[in-house]
Amino acid sequence: MSLLIYGLINSVILALYAVGFSLTYGISGLANFAHGALYILSGFAAWTFIHSLGLPFALAAPLAILATGVLGFLFYWVLLLRLRGIALAELIVTFAAGVAILELLTWKGFYGIRYSLPLFMRGGVEIGNVAIDYQRLFVLGTGIVLVILLWLFVHHTRIGLAFRAMAQNERTALSVGIESDWIGSLSLAFGSALAAVAAMVVLPLGVMESTIGYEVLIYALAVAIVGGLESTLGMVVGSFLIGYGQIAAAKYIGAKWMVIVPLAAIVVVLAMRPSGIFGKYKELEERV
C-alpha cells in the first residue's frame, strides 16, 4: 500500500515538473533548458513576496506564477527570437540563462533551511495503514485538476486551439494567420508559469536551494524523453514509470538509487526507442 500511494504521489510530482517543459516543446519545438531555474526562481519570488512585502502565501503564489510567466515571455523576445529554428543555439541559450539564474541565486545567498514556503494544509490522514500528510494529497489533487484544466484550455479556447494548430502543422497554421512568434512566446510563458505552479505546491514539502533547479530539469527531461517529447500521454506514462520506479528502488534497494532511476530510464529509452514510448517521429527512416 505504501508503494502504491507514495508511488502515485511521486509520479504526480514528476508530471508537474515536466508538464510545462513538455507543453513548450510540443507547441513550439523549443526545449527550454531554463525550466528548472524558473521553477526554483518562482519559489524564491514567492518567499520574497511573503517576507519582504508581508503578503500572504495565497496572494504571493499567484503573483510569483504571473511573474514567472512574464519572464518566460520575455525570454522568447529577448533571447530566442533571432535563434528560432536553430535547435542547438536555442538549447545553449536557454541552458546558459538557467545556469545564470541559479548561480545568481547562490551568489545572493538564497539557500539554507530558512528558505521554505508555508504548507497549504497541515496535518495528515491514514490510508490503508499508511500515514500521509495533507500537503501531499493537495499535490495529488493539483496534478489532477491541472491536467483537466489544460485539456479544457487547449480544446475550448482560441489560444489553445492556436496552440494545437501550431503543434500539428506550423506551415498550415501560418497560412491561416496564426503568428508563430507570438505562439512561441506564449508557449514559453505558459510553460514557465506551469513550472511555477509546480513550485508553489511541491516546494512547501522541503527547503529551497538553487541546486534543486538542476534536479527539476533532469526529472523533466527524463519524463519527456521516456514518454516522447511531443506527446502529452507519453509525459503522463513516463512520469508514472519513473515515479513508481524510484519508490520501488528506494524501498527494495536503497534511497540513494532513486536518482539513478531517471538517468537509467533515459539511457535505456534512447538506446531502444530514441523518440520515446509514444514518440511520433520516424527513427531509422530519418537517419537513413
Secondary structure as UniProt FT lines:
FT   HELIX           2..28
FT   TURN            33..34
FT   HELIX           35..52
FT   HELIX           57..75
FT   HELIX           76..80
FT   HELIX           81..83
FT   TURN            84..85
FT   HELIX           87..107
FT   TURN            108..109
FT   TURN            113..114
FT   STRAND          124..127
FT   TURN            128..129
FT   STRAND          130..133
FT   HELIX           134..156
FT   HELIX           158..168
FT   HELIX           170..175
FT   TURN            176..177
FT   HELIX           180..202
FT   HELIX           203..205
FT   TURN            210..211
FT   HELIX           212..227
FT   TURN            229..230
FT   HELIX           232..252
FT   HELIX           255..257
FT   TURN            258..259
FT   HELIX           260..272
FT   TURN            274..275
FT   TURN            277..278
FT   HELIX           284..287
//
